[in-house]
Amino acid sequence: MKREETLKVVALNRKARHNYSIEETIEAGIALKGTEIKSVREGRVSLQEAYARPDKGELWLLGGHIAPYTGGNRSNHEPGRPRRLLLHRKQIDTITGKVHEKGFTLVPLKMYLKGHLAKVELGLARGRKLYDKRQVIIQRETERQVERTIKSRRSERN
């Protein structure tokens, strides 16, 4: 019998979907120390300036901020330290190949707790230019406007 695992989103990187076009998403585990997981459970995480990078056959999360645990002591963790991401070797190799060859970037989209484990959703992304960002905003606004007009016409008929 399989247990139902609950997802609790701890941190979102909202700017990532604005600044990058996400081609593919990957779920990765994250290696944390004792006080780090306690801070993650409290939701004291920021992924705003974070990115992931392959290095010597491993993936590392850099620039992520996990605040020090309030109930910790002098052996509390360093908030901005690099953290290793946990993936299968084949996954790491394919991601590394795409990052090096095709010019993709690895951006963390969200961090969440899946059961009792901390996970990071990574996006294989390509950077957007300013005019691309404007096009996406214009497209989103026109879609909203169309939805509003359809909704208002339905309510007029009734």
Secondary structure as GFF3:
##gff-version 3
##sequence-region A 1 158
A	DSSP	beta_strand	7	12	.	.	.	ID=ss1
A	DSSP	alpha_helix	14	19	.	.	.	ID=ss2
A	DSSP	beta_strand	20	30	.	.	.	ID=ss3
A	DSSP	alpha_helix	34	42	.	.	.	ID=ss4
A	DSSP	beta_strand	45	46	.	.	.	ID=ss5
A	DSSP	beta_strand	51	55	.	.	.	ID=ss6
A	DSSP	beta_strand	58	62	.	.	.	ID=ss7
A	DSSP	beta_strand	65	66	.	.	.	ID=ss8
A	DSSP	beta_strand	83	86	.	.	.	ID=ss9
A	DSSP	alpha_helix	89	102	.	.	.	ID=ss10
A	DSSP	beta_strand	105	114	.	.	.	ID=ss11
A	DSSP	beta_strand	117	127	.	.	.	ID=ss12
A	DSSP	alpha_helix	130	157	.	.	.	ID=ss13
###
